[in-house]
Amino acid sequence: MANTTNSPLRLNEAQMTLLELFQHRQMSSDELNSLKSTLVRHLTDELDQEIEQVLKDKNQTPEDIAKRTEAMNENRTEFRRKNR
């Protein structure tokens, strides 16, 4: 495993772009909260699309997941024993 304590922090391209966009702009708390909300919405949309693709690839529906979750929660010990 690599030792990361001595390695310098490296920003990715998205982080660098955001820094460049806002380097000369002062933002109020409301503006900052709005920006955070926008970024979270964008990431949530990406995650939703990825989940939909995984469900499609595995030929599953949200209902299938809900049923499986319910079965797991009803009796976790028995469920684990069956699925080992």
C-alpha positions in Angstrom: 0.0 0.0 0.0 1.4 3.4 -0.9 2.2 5.9 1.8 0.2 9.0 1.1 1.3 11.1 4.1 4.3 12.5 2.2 2.6 12.9 -1.2 1.4 16.4 -2.1 -2.3 17.1 -2.4 -3.3 17.0 -6.1 -6.5 18.5 -7.3 -8.3 16.9 -10.2 -9.5 18.8 -13.3 -12.9 19.5 -12.0 -11.5 21.0 -8.8 -9.1 23.1 -10.7 -11.8 24.4 -13.0 -14.0 25.4 -10.0 -11.1 27.2 -8.4 -10.3 29.1 -11.6 -14.0 30.0 -12.1 -14.3 31.5 -8.6 -10.8 32.7 -7.8 -11.8 36.4 -8.2 -15.4 36.2 -7.0 -16.6 36.8 -3.5 -19.7 34.9 -2.7 -22.3 35.4 0.0 -23.4 32.5 2.2 -26.6 32.3 0.1 -24.7 32.2 -3.2 -22.4 29.5 -1.8 -25.3 27.4 -0.5 -27.0 27.8 -3.9 -23.8 26.6 -5.7 -23.5 23.6 -3.3 -27.1 22.7 -4.0 -26.5 22.9 -7.7 -23.5 20.6 -7.5 -25.3 18.1 -5.2 -28.3 18.1 -7.6 -25.9 17.4 -10.5 -24.1 14.5 -8.7 -27.5 13.1 -7.5 -28.7 13.1 -11.1 -25.5 11.2 -12.2 -25.9 8.7 -9.4 -29.6 8.1 -10.3 -28.6 7.5 -13.9 -25.9 5.0 -12.9 -28.3 3.2 -10.6 -30.8 2.9 -13.4 -28.2 1.5 -15.7 -27.0 -1.1 -13.1 -30.6 -2.2 -12.5 -31.2 -2.4 -16.2 -28.0 -4.4 -16.7 -29.0 -6.8 -13.9 -32.6 -7.0 -15.1 -33.9 -5.8 -11.7 -36.5 -3.3 -10.6 -36.6 -1.1 -7.5 -39.4 -3.4 -6.3 -37.1 -6.4 -6.6 -34.5 -4.5 -4.4 -37.2 -3.5 -1.9 -38.4 -7.1 -1.6 -34.9 -8.4 -1.1 -34.2 -5.7 1.5 -37.4 -6.5 3.3 -36.5 -10.2 3.3 -33.0 -9.4 4.6 -34.4 -7.3 7.4 -37.0 -9.8 8.5 -34.5 -12.3 9.6 -30.9 -11.3 9.0 -29.4 -14.5 10.5 -31.4 -16.8 8.3 -30.9 -14.7 5.2 -27.1 -14.7 5.7 -27.1 -18.4 6.2 -29.0 -19.0 2.9 -26.8 -16.7 0.9 -23.4 -18.0 2.1 
